[in-house]
Amino acid sequence: MESSEFYLELSSDILGTYRNLNNNNTSDIN
């Protein structure tokens, strides 16, 4: 696997996790 592919997948995973957290705890973050 190329490192660029790995980082792309990793960042998208982190982004998805952050979005889920943001959706679940909007009042906490804002």
BAZA-841611 format. One record per atom (N, C-alpha, C, O): atom name; x, y, z. Coordinates in Angstrom, 3 decimals, decimal comma, always signed. Example, Ala and Ser with C-alpha at 12.3 -4.5 7.8 and 13.67 -1.06 7.14 Angstrom:
2
(zalo "N"; (+13,190; -5,690; +7,800))
(zalo "CA"; (+12,300; -4,500; +7,800))
(zalo "C"; (+13,200; -3,300; +7,800))
(zalo "O"; (+14,236; -3,319; +8,465))
(zalo "N"; (+12,850; -2,250; +7,080))
(zalo "CA"; (+13,670; -1,060; +7,140))
(zalo "C"; (+12,900; +0,030; +7,870))
(zalo "O"; (+13,409; +1,138; +8,039))
# end
This chain:
30
(zalo "N"; (+0,855; -1,206; +0,000))
(zalo "CA"; (+0,000; +0,000; +0,000))
(zalo "C"; (+0,888; +1,253; +0,000))
(zalo "O"; (+1,880; +1,325; +0,726))
(zalo "N"; (+0,523; +2,210; -0,806))
(zalo "CA"; (+1,288; +3,459; -0,828))
(zalo "C"; (+0,933; +4,310; +0,381))
(zalo "O"; (-0,198; +4,278; +0,864))
(zalo "N"; (+1,910; +5,070; +0,865))
(zalo "CA"; (+1,699; +5,878; +2,066))
(zalo "C"; (+0,612; +6,926; +1,832))
(zalo "O"; (-0,151; +7,245; +2,744))
(zalo "N"; (+0,541; +7,458; +0,619))
(zalo "CA"; (-0,460; +8,487; +0,330))
(zalo "C"; (-1,864; +7,905; +0,470))
(zalo "O"; (-2,771; +8,566; +0,977))
(zalo "N"; (-2,034; +6,671; +0,020))
(zalo "CA"; (-3,335; +6,005; +0,165))
(zalo "C"; (-3,655; +5,807; +1,637))
(zalo "O"; (-4,789; +6,003; +2,075))
(zalo "N"; (-2,635; +5,414; +2,395))
(zalo "CA"; (-2,816; +5,157; +3,829))
(zalo "C"; (-3,266; +6,419; +4,547))
(zalo "O"; (-4,209; +6,395; +5,338))
(zalo "N"; (-2,583; +7,522; +4,264))
(zalo "CA"; (-2,925; +8,773; +4,943))
(zalo "C"; (-4,291; +9,276; +4,512))
(zalo "O"; (-5,019; +9,867; +5,310))
(zalo "N"; (-4,640; +9,047; +3,259))
(zalo "CA"; (-5,956; +9,477; +2,763))
(zalo "C"; (-7,052; +8,725; +3,515))
(zalo "O"; (-8,051; +9,307; +3,938))
(zalo "N"; (-6,840; +7,413; +3,671))
(zalo "CA"; (-7,825; +6,596; +4,374))
(zalo "C"; (-7,887; +6,988; +5,840))
(zalo "O"; (-8,965; +7,094; +6,424))
(zalo "N"; (-6,710; +7,202; +6,427))
(zalo "CA"; (-6,638; +7,551; +7,845))
(zalo "C"; (-7,338; +8,877; +8,109))
(zalo "O"; (-8,117; +8,996; +9,055))
(zalo "N"; (-7,060; +9,872; +7,273))
(zalo "CA"; (-7,662; +11,196; +7,470))
(zalo "C"; (-9,170; +11,140; +7,287))
(zalo "O"; (-9,904; +11,818; +8,007))
(zalo "N"; (-9,645; +10,344; +6,337))
(zalo "CA"; (-11,083; +10,251; +6,119))
(zalo "C"; (-11,748; +9,560; +7,311))
(zalo "O"; (-12,867; +9,907; +7,689))
(zalo "N"; (-11,056; +8,581; +7,899))
(zalo "CA"; (-11,574; +7,917; +9,094))
(zalo "C"; (-11,682; +8,910; +10,245))
(zalo "O"; (-12,695; +8,962; +10,942))
(zalo "N"; (-10,629; +9,692; +10,436))
(zalo "CA"; (-10,615; +10,682; +11,512))
(zalo "C"; (-11,697; +11,727; +11,275))
(zalo "O"; (-12,379; +12,151; +12,207))
(zalo "N"; (-11,846; +12,135; +10,024))
(zalo "CA"; (-12,864; +13,133; +9,684))
(zalo "C"; (-14,254; +12,585; +9,999))
(zalo "O"; (-15,091; +13,295; +10,556))
(zalo "N"; (-14,497; +11,337; +9,647))
(zalo "CA"; (-15,790; +10,718; +9,915))
(zalo "C"; (-16,055; +10,613; +11,408))
(zalo "O"; (-17,167; +10,868; +11,870))
(zalo "N"; (-15,025; +10,235; +12,161))
(zalo "CA"; (-15,168; +10,134; +13,610))
(zalo "C"; (-15,459; +11,495; +14,210))
(zalo "O"; (-16,309; +11,620; +15,092))
(zalo "N"; (-14,752; +12,524; +13,733))
(zalo "CA"; (-14,955; +13,873; +14,253))
(zalo "C"; (-16,356; +14,357; +13,943))
(zalo "O"; (-16,995; +15,005; +14,772))
(zalo "N"; (-16,836; +14,041; +12,738))
(zalo "CA"; (-18,188; +14,464; +12,361))
(zalo "C"; (-19,222; +13,781; +13,246))
(zalo "O"; (-20,203; +14,403; +13,654))
(zalo "N"; (-19,002; +12,497; +13,543))
(zalo "CA"; (-19,924; +11,783; +14,422))
(zalo "C"; (-19,928; +12,402; +15,811))
(zalo "O"; (-20,989; +12,589; +16,407))
(zalo "N"; (-18,751; +12,719; +16,326))
(zalo "CA"; (-18,653; +13,349; +17,640))
(zalo "C"; (-19,335; +14,714; +17,613))
(zalo "O"; (-20,040; +15,091; +18,550))
(zalo "N"; (-19,111; +15,450; +16,521))
(zalo "CA"; (-19,678; +16,786; +16,397))
(zalo "C"; (-21,194; +16,712; +16,347))
(zalo "O"; (-21,878; +17,564; +16,915))
(zalo "N"; (-21,724; +15,700; +15,672))
(zalo "CA"; (-23,168; +15,551; +15,570))
(zalo "C"; (-23,777; +15,143; +16,913))
(zalo "O"; (-24,885; +15,557; +17,256))
(zalo "N"; (-23,039; +14,327; +17,665))
(zalo "CA"; (-23,556; +13,828; +18,930))
(zalo "C"; (-23,402; +14,844; +20,062))
(zalo "O"; (-24,190; +14,854; +21,008))
(zalo "N"; (-22,388; +15,693; +19,958))
(zalo "CA"; (-22,092; +16,619; +21,053))
(zalo "C"; (-21,984; +18,053; +20,547))
(zalo "O"; (-21,038; +18,767; +20,878))
(zalo "N"; (-22,950; +18,463; +19,750))
(zalo "CA"; (-22,868; +19,797; +19,152))
(zalo "C"; (-22,825; +20,869; +20,233))
(zalo "O"; (-22,046; +21,817; +20,133))
(zalo "N"; (-23,647; +20,729; +21,259))
(zalo "CA"; (-23,693; +21,746; +22,304))
(zalo "C"; (-22,387; +21,784; +23,089))
(zalo "O"; (-21,969; +22,845; +23,553))
(zalo "N"; (-21,740; +20,623; +23,238))
(zalo "CA"; (-20,478; +20,581; +23,984))
(zalo "C"; (-19,371; +21,301; +23,223))
(zalo "O"; (-18,572; +22,032; +23,807))
(zalo "N"; (-19,338; +21,084; +21,917))
(zalo "CA"; (-18,258; +21,682; +21,114))
(zalo "C"; (-18,532; +23,167; +20,887))
(zalo "O"; (-17,623; +23,992; +20,981))
(zalo "N"; (-19,762; +23,496; +20,594))
(zalo "CA"; (-20,085; +24,898; +20,354))
(zalo "C"; (-20,390; +25,564; +21,688))
(zalo "O"; (-20,690; +26,757; +21,728))
# end
